[in-house]
């Protein structure tokens, strides 16, 4: 069975405790626990913050696959995270004059 987004978040967090990792990202520990247990998909703020602090590729975090382009934080533009259940996350990556769009349905 392939690893889901929760397992990848746990992998990034290791060896830190949930408390320490959540604190480093400025989120409540309960929110991190929901992400890791896949009770709630990560929102765009979390994806941005985990990239800024730990340089985790948001495409890899969401899908388990590597990004096709480099994604320095200034090039990531989140377009939508307003779905009440955060069931989809849409973002665009601007790379050397090319606009690329990726849509992910998490659950």
N, C-alpha and C positions, 0 to 999 in steps of 0.2 A: 504494500500500500504506500503510495507516495506521501511525502510529508506535506502538510498543509501550512498555511500562513502562520498559524499558532506555533507549530514546531519550529519554523524558521525564526520567529521572534525569540523563542526560547534558546535556540542555537546562538543567536547574536548576543543574548543576555549572558550566557555562560561565560565566566564562572560567578558572575554577580548575583546577589539575591534579588528577588523581585522588588524589594523595598529600595535597595540602592540603585538599581537600574531605572525604576520609575522616577525616582528623585532626580537622576541625572538627565532625564528627558522632560522633567517638569510636569509629569502627569500623576494622577492618583494611582496608588498600587492596585486598587480594585479595577481600574480601567485596564491596566496591563494584564491582570489576571483574566479578564474577560477576553482580551485579544488572544492570549496564549491558549485559552480553552475554546477558542473560536465561538464564543457566545455572542461576540460583537466584532465585526470587522474593523480593522484600523482605519481611522479617518485621515483626511489629507494633512491635518496639523501634525499627527503622529508620524506620518510618512516623511514629512518635511523635516521634522525634528530629529528623527533617527538617522536621516541622511546627514544633517548638519553636524550632529555629535559623533556618529560612528561611521559615516560614509557608506551606509548600507544602501545599495541600489534598490529603489522602490519597485522596479519591475521584478527583480529577483524575489524580493520580500513577498510580493503579491502572487507571483506565478511559479516561482522556483526556477525560472529560466533567466539567463543573463540578458541584459539590455543589448540591443544591436548598436546603440550609439552611446557615447559617453554622456553622463548626465550631471555636470557640475551644478551645484545648487542654484546658481543664478539663471540656469536654463530651464529649470522645472517650473512650470506654471500649472497650478491646479485649477481646472475649469469648473468642476462640479463635485460637491460632496454633500449636497443638500437633501438627498434622499433620506426620509425619516429613519430607515433602518440601515443607512449607509451601505446598501446592497450593491452599489456600483461606485466606482471611482474612475473619473476621467481626468487625464492630464495630457498636456502637450509638452513636447521637448523641442526646443529650438536649437538646432545644431548647424553652425556654419551656413546660415541663410536658408536652411531647409526646416520646414515645420513638420513634425511628425506627431501623430495622435495615437494614443493607446487607450482603449476602453477595456475595463476589467469588470466582470461580474464575479464577485467573490463567493457568494453562496447561492 
